[in-house]
Amino acid sequence: MAVAALLLSACIAGLMKVYARRAKLLDVPNERSSHQVVTARGGGLSIAVVFLGAIIWLYVFDNFPTDAFYSLLVGGVLVAGIGFVDDHRHVSAKWRILVHLFAAVFAIVILGGFPEIQFGSKFVDMGIVGDAMAILFTIWFINLYNFMDGIDGIAAVEALSICASVLLILFVGDGGYFANLLVVLGAATLGFLIWNWPPAKIFMGDVGSGFVGFILAAIAIISSIHGNLPIWCWLILGGVFVVDSTVTLFTRVMKGEKWYSAHNTHAYQKASRRLGSHRAVTLSVLVINVGWLMPIAWLASVHKESGWWLTAGAWLPLVLISLHYRAGRPDPAN
């Protein structure tokens, strides 16, 4: 299944490159861009099509839980759908957020709400507050993935390294059907990355970035409900995207700017300008994910009682890096 997902995703992304050129579905560089060449967008549709097709196959022919299936399918179609429309013509932030909210609420309701969270030796059932936090977590993951998809390869590498890290952690335990989800998502993302590796031939687009963000958030919640991995592991593994986007957003809001308006002040964008290379930053994210975050996530999977402070410890250097690059603040005038 992994090889089929990779090859099919690569083929669809290649076809999308041709389609995007003909349909003038192009990202034209401007003063807020991190790229300098007109580039096709919407290639992330390949990830959505392959993943959704795979879960339908797993549901029909394998032992795939109904709640997980419908939460991923319906929510994924909604998020990818609004992203696909937005890639073709601008959709207001209000409508995008409403669709994201509906997808998140639907997923959490179908899954039966958010499970207990372990703090030390205590398990806390947060009830409706926990459900609300799960919905916000899902919406935030959808949007932060869109925010962080700003240089060649970074969003695909983030998703691929998260999938690979979780699979490696689960290798010691029992991944079950859950492992199949990660294999398909990782393989489909790798197929797209063939075209998106610096210098990118096509961008993921909103159809891909929003979809991947939603699927990762939903899988994280599903894994917490079914006992595969605690939510802390996912927060640790997604640390680069979570911290950069959160620090940037907080800084911009504190400065009175519209959080949803286009900008290029994320730490990773500033790092790419300072280094003069998308590849260097994307590879740095990969090194951080594999060399720093994955071992800590593994510790959090073994020592579940310590998940909260392991998450804080994993994030601290990332916060300092974001502050070092003055995330959310414009570059000093030359």
N, C-alpha and C positions, 0 to 999 in steps of 0.2 A: 504493500500500500504506500509506503514512503517513497519508493522510486516512482510509482505512478503519479503521486501527488506532486512531486518535484517536477517531473517532465511536463505534466499537464499545465501546471502553474507557469512554467517557463514559456510554453507555447502560447498560452492565453495572454501573458504579459507582452510577448512579441507581437501578437496580433493587435493588442491594444495600442502599441506604439504606432503601428501603421494607421489604425483607426483615428487615433488622437491627432496625427498629422493632417489627415484628410478632413476631420471635423473641426480643425483649428482649436483643439483642446490643448492649449499650450500655456506654459508659465513663461511670461515675458519678464526678464529682469527689470527691477526698479531699485530705487534707493533703499528699500527695506529688504531686498532679496539677499540671499547668501550665495546665489549662483550668478554666473555672468553669461550664460548661453541659453537661448530659447530652448526649452525642453518640454517634451510631451508629458502629460500627467494622466492619472487615472489607472495606472498599471496595477494598483492594489486590488482592482477588481478580480485579478487572477487568484489572489489569496481567498477572497470571499467565495468565489464560485467553487473552488476546489474544496475548501473546508466545509461549506454547506452541503455540497454533494456527498462528501465523505460521511458526514453525520447521518444523512438520510440513509446511506448504504448501511452504516453500523446499526441504525435503528431497525431497519427491515431485516437484516441478515445476522445480527449479533445481539448480544445481551446488553442493550443500551437503555438506561433508565429513562422513562417517559418524561419525568420532570426536567431532567437535564436536556433532553432532546428539544422539547418545545421552548424552553427558555433560550437556548442557543439559536435555534432556528428562527423563531419569530423576532427576537431581539436583534439578531444579526442581520436579518433581511431589512428591518426598519432602519437600522443605523447605516448599513451599506447603501440602502436605497436613497436616503436623504443626502448622503455623501455623494452618490452618483449624480443626483440632480444638481447639487451645489458645484460639482466639478464642471458641469455644462453651463449652468447659469447661476448667478449669485442667489443664495437663499438667505433671508435675514436671520440674524442670530436668534431671534425669538422663536422662529419655527424650528430651527435646528435643535434648540434646547428643549422645546416641547416634545419633539420626536424622541430625543435622547431620554427625556424623563419618562415617557410612556414605555420605551423599551426597558429601562431600568426597573420601573415599577412592575411591569409584567414579569420580568425574569425573577425578581425577588418574591413576588406573590406565588408564582408557579413552583418555585423552589421551597416554599414553606417558611420563608423568613430567614433571618440570620441566626447562626448557632451561637452557643455560649462562647465567650472569649476567656482564655486562661490568663490570669494575672498571678504570677507566683504559683502558690498551691491552690488558689481559689478559681472557680469557674463562675463567671458572671453572666447571667441571662439578662441582656439589656432590653428585651421585649421590643416594643414598638420603636424605642429610641435606636436600638440596634438595627432594626429594619430600615429606618430612615437613614442611618449612617451607611448602610450597605447600598442604598439607592444613590446617595451622594458620592460614595466611593466609585460606583459604576459610572456615573455621569462624569466625575472628575477624570477617571481613567480614559474615557472616550476623548475628552477634550485635551488632556495633557498630551496624549499621543499625537493629536493634531498639532499642538503647539510645538512639540519636539521633533516633528518631521520636517526639518528645515535645511538639512544638509544631506549630501549623497550618502546613502547606505545606513544612516544612523538608526532609523526606525526599524528597518528590517533586522539589523544586527542586534538591536535590543530585544526584539521578539524572539529571534533565533536563539540568543544566549539564554534567555529566560526559559524557553522550552527545553533546551539541552541541559540546563542546570537542574531543573525539576526532574527530568528523566533520570539524571545521574543520581540525584538524591533518592528518588523512588526505586532505583535499581536495588537498593538494600532492602526495601520493603515490598509491598504489594501494590503495584500501580493499577492493575486491572484495566477496565475499559478507559479509565482516566488517562492512562499512558497513551492509548491510541489517539486521543484528542491532541495531545502534545506532539506526537510523531507527525500527524497530518498537518497541524498548524506550522510546525517547524519546517517540514519538507516543502509546503506550499510557499512559505516565506523565503526559503532558500532559492526556490525556482524564480521568484520575483527578483531576488537580490542579484541574480546573474545579470539582469538588465539595469539594476539600480546601483551597482557598485561604482565608486568613483572612477572616472567621471560618468555620472548617471546618464543613461539613454532615455529613461522614463522615470517619472516620480510616482510615488504611491498614490497621491491625491487623497481627497477627503473620503472617497469610497473605501480606500484601504486603511488609512490611519484610524478613522473612527471605528471601523469594523474590528481591526486588531485590538484596539484599546478596549472595546466592549467585550470581545471574546476572552481576553486575558483576565479582565475583571470578573466576568461570569465564571470562568474556570476556577479562579481563585476562591470564589464564594462556594462553588460546588465542592471543591476539594476540602474546604473547611467543614462543610455540612457532612460530607461522607467520610471525614476523618483521615483523608490522605495526607494533607499538610495543613498546618495552622495558618491563619491569615498573615501572621508575622513573617513567615517565609516569603510570601509574595511581596509584602511591603519592602522587605530587605532586597530581594532580587530586582525589583523595579525602582530601586533607590535613585539611580542616576536621573531618570525621567521625573520621578515624584519630587525630588528635592529641587532640581533646577527649575521646573515649572512652578512649583509652589513658592519658592523664594522670589522668582521673577514676578509672579502674579501679585504676591503680597507687596512687593516694592512698588509696582506700578499703581496698585490700588491706593496705597498710602500717599502716592504723589498725585492722586486725583485723576489718573488716566483711565480710559475705558479698558477694562481687562480683556475684552474680546477684539479690540482693534489690532490691525497688523503692526508688527514691529520686528526688530532684529536684535533685541537686547538680552536674549537668553545667554547663559554662560557658555553653552556649547557653540553658539553663533559667534560670540566674541572670541572664543578660543580659536575657531576656524579662521577668523580674520587675522588674529595675532600670529598664528602659525602659517597662514597662507596655504592651508591644506584642509580639505574635507576628510581625506583619507586618514590623516594623522589623528584627528579628533574621533572619527568613527572607530579606529583601531584602539584608541585610548579607552573609549567606552567599553569595548570588548574586553580589554585587559582588566579594567576595574570590575566588570561583572564577573569574570571568571576567577581572577586572582584575589579579589577582596570580598565581594558580596556573596558569591556561591559558597565559600567555606563557612561564612557566618550563617547563611541560610541553613546549611546542613546542621550546624550546631543548634539552631532554633528548632529544627525538626526532631532532634534527639532530646534536647533539654527544653521541652515545650514550656516549662514553668518560667524560663528565662527569656521568652520571646520578646517581651516588650523592651527590656533594656538592651538586648542584642540588636534590636532594630534601631534604637537610639544610638548605640555605638557605631553601627554600620553607617548611619546617616551623617554623623558628626563631621567626618572629613569632607563629605560631599557638600555640606552646608558651607564649610570654610572655603572650598573651591569656588562655589557660586558667589560668595561674598568677595573673594579675591578678584573675580572677573567683573564685579559690580553688576551682577545680574539685575535686570529691570531698569537700569540707568543708561542713558545715552552715552556714547563714547565722547570723551573730551574733545572739544573743537581743536583742530590742528592750527 
